[in-house]
Amino acid sequence: MASKTTLNAKNLETLGAARLAELVIEISTGSAVAKRRLRLELAGAQSPKEAAREVARRLTSIARARSFVNWKNRKPLVTDLESQLRAIKEQIARDDPAEGLALLWRFMQVATPLFERCDDSSGIVIEVFHDACVLLGEIALAAGTPPEALADTAIDALRDNGYGQYDGLIAILTPALGEVGLAHLKQRIETMAATPVPVPPKGEWEAVGYGGGGATYAHQMEERSRQSMVGMALKDIADAMGDVDAFIAQYDPKTRKVPKIAAEIAARLLAAGRAEDALGFIERAEVDNDRWVPRELQDTRLEVLEALDRKDEAQAFRWSCFESTLNSEYLRDFLKRLPDFEDIEAEERAMDHAAAHSRVTPALGFFLDWPSPDRAARLLIDRHAEINGDHYEFLVPAAEATSERHPLAATLALRAMIDFTLLKARSKRYGYAAQHLAECAALADRIEDFDELETHVAYLARLKSEHGRKYGFWSLTEA
């Protein structure tokens, strides 16, 4: 049973409305965010219209502000934006969807002037606008906006998508647009595609500070931006309409051979029941087998081969994908399709292949992911000279996975990270390196035979000889 002094709604109610009001005023003093929230709640208590006026005033204020938003004041901004968005959804749109929709479009228009003065390296501000964009679809459907008018508004929005705040808008609005709205949107976008950005008279360019080559460059950038918007919109419309051929038409024949694009096209053809056509695009993709092949192209090829009932070919390709990538998912999918008892032999063959891989780090990653700590330990011991100590994201879990049964392998993983840190003088990692050295000391007592490798005493002596003047590191080992 909760104490009567526990902070919860039921206990606070016992204070009474008057005392709670006094406390709220006291707590909100000095907090602009809290005061704005209170004013918004008071406005909502009067009527949705009053709440809408309060939100509109705040949005105007945010759009007109000029102060730079850095990491220190970014969180209060996000809290403020979320409060406005919550009010639109819960206090306004619930009773008046049309008013809520108009206000939500206004909310989205704040993005461009805001991002011009905001550091959003963490991505938390744009996430608020992405949430608002999703809400547009919900409220537009409830508001019953005429589809043609909604399409026209969407075009204006897409023209102002410089910061990605409207990404995915067409798909979001599709339920509200319906066939009529999508057709109108497509017609408007196609007209836009056929109408290049006009070159303004020379005097107009000079009036805004452009001249000579600068004017030409500015016009080229504007035209390129328009073409990009048109192309993306037509692809999104094609997806919304389920028109695969219209989607394909947005790419020229050469671009269709780019592996990532070929995979996108093939996936849509497969979904439309055109597996043979999908395979054709995959096979025409220009792939350099000596370099990295996009995962989506490989996965789509497998889906297409299965759809065409070419199971043996699919199995051979799964094994090929595993051999080239050491991705455990391909191996698992390969093994589960084998007859009983054949999977054991195939798994052992896969382990041997991974152990002999030209690069030790992917092989180690595979053994950790499978998982096979015994194989990981053998790899660390047999190929310790090839270990890159900079890959701590593999070596730390490798040391943890092997320390219980294979202390020598764990020691080699730890030493690789220590050696890299000291050799490259990565002072920010000295604390971790000192901890790794202490772990090596603890493991040393459990190692019966170092074979030809240095004992811990010899390794420590070498470190002091080669890096004795790195006082920052040694002070941490003493601590």
Secondary structure, DSSP 4 states (H G I P E B T S, - for coil): ---TTS-SHHHHHTT-HHHHHHHHHHHHTT-HHHHHHHHHHHHHHH-HHHHHHHHHHHHHHHHH--S-B-TTTHHHHHHHHHHHHHHIIIIITTT-HHHHHHHHHHHHHTHHHHHTTB--TTSHHHHHHHHHHHHHHHHHHHHT--HHHHHHHHHHHHHT-TTSTTTTHHHHHHHHHHHHHHHHHHHHHHHHHTSPPPPPPHHHHHHTT--THHHHHHHHHHHHHHHHHHHHHHHHHHHHHT-HHHHHHTS-TTGGGSHHHHHHHHHHHHHTT-HHHHHHHHHHS---TTS---HHHHHHHHHHHHHTT-HHHHHHHHHHHHHHH--HHHHHHHHHTSPTTHHHHHHHHHHHHHHT-S-HHHHHHHHHHTT-HHHHHHHHHHTGGG--TT-HHHHHHHHHHHTTT-HHHHHHHHHHHHHHHHHTT-GGGHHHHHHHHHHHHHHHTT-S--TTSPPHHHHHHHHHHHHTT-HHHHHHHH-
